[in-house]
Amino acid sequence: MLYLHWPFGHALGKPGNILQQRTVLHDLLSLAQEAPFPGLVVDLPYPWRRQLYIPISDWTTMSDACAQALQQAIERAGKELW
């Protein structure tokens, strides 16, 4: 599951902000492919405002932000198990 600290009802981003929406969708699809186990909650670091999103050039590669958030979520999950 991806978690974003954004206003309720804006799961993919601000209306009309296509680059923001595509970035979240890209990270969601990447996580669906790479998540090592079910029940993992990945907290993406994207702020609601004042973030510059670049166009997705390669949909087959996970973004750096998503990869780092996934690694942190795996580490947190490991600590909670012990």
C-alpha positions as CSV (number, residue, x, y, z in Angstrom):
1,M,0.0,0.0,0.0
2,L,1.2,3.5,-0.8
3,Y,0.6,6.3,1.7
4,L,0.8,9.9,0.9
5,H,0.3,12.8,3.4
6,W,-2.2,14.5,1.1
7,P,-5.7,15.8,1.5
8,F,-8.5,13.2,1.6
9,G,-9.9,12.5,-1.9
10,H,-6.7,13.3,-3.8
11,A,-5.1,9.9,-4.0
12,L,-3.2,10.6,-7.2
13,G,-2.6,14.3,-6.7
14,K,-3.9,17.7,-7.4
15,P,-6.5,18.0,-10.2
16,G,-4.9,19.0,-13.4
17,N,-1.3,18.2,-12.3
18,I,-0.6,15.5,-14.8
19,L,3.0,15.0,-13.9
20,Q,2.2,14.6,-10.2
21,Q,-0.5,12.1,-11.0
22,R,1.7,10.1,-13.3
23,T,4.5,10.0,-10.8
24,V,2.2,8.5,-8.1
25,L,0.8,6.0,-10.6
26,H,4.3,5.0,-11.7
27,D,5.3,4.5,-8.1
28,L,2.1,2.5,-7.4
29,L,2.7,0.2,-10.4
30,S,6.4,-0.2,-9.4
31,L,5.5,-1.1,-5.9
32,A,2.9,-3.7,-7.2
33,Q,5.8,-5.4,-9.1
34,E,8.5,-5.1,-6.4
35,A,6.9,-5.4,-3.0
36,P,8.5,-8.4,-1.3
37,F,5.5,-9.3,0.9
38,P,1.8,-8.3,1.4
39,G,0.8,-5.8,4.0
40,L,3.7,-3.5,3.5
41,V,2.9,0.2,3.9
42,V,5.2,2.5,1.9
43,D,5.1,6.2,2.9
44,L,6.0,8.2,-0.2
45,P,7.9,11.5,0.6
46,Y,6.1,13.7,-1.9
47,P,4.8,17.0,-0.4
48,W,1.4,18.2,-1.5
49,R,2.6,21.5,-2.8
50,R,5.7,23.0,-4.3
51,Q,7.2,19.9,-5.7
52,L,8.6,19.7,-9.2
53,Y,7.7,16.5,-11.0
54,I,9.6,15.4,-14.0
55,P,8.1,13.4,-16.9
56,I,8.4,9.6,-16.5
57,S,10.9,8.5,-19.2
58,D,11.1,4.8,-18.2
59,W,8.1,3.1,-16.8
60,T,10.0,-0.1,-16.2
61,T,12.3,1.4,-13.5
62,M,11.3,2.3,-10.0
63,S,11.8,6.0,-9.0
64,D,14.5,6.8,-6.5
65,A,11.9,8.2,-4.1
66,C,9.9,5.0,-4.2
67,A,12.9,2.7,-3.9
68,Q,14.1,4.6,-0.8
69,A,10.6,4.6,0.7
70,L,10.2,0.9,0.0
71,Q,13.6,0.2,1.7
72,Q,12.5,2.2,4.8
73,A,9.2,0.3,4.9
74,I,11.0,-3.1,4.7
75,E,13.3,-2.0,7.6
76,R,10.4,-0.8,9.7
77,A,8.5,-4.1,9.1
78,G,11.5,-6.1,10.1
79,K,11.8,-4.2,13.4
80,E,8.1,-4.7,14.1
81,L,8.4,-8.5,13.6
82,W,11.1,-8.8,16.2
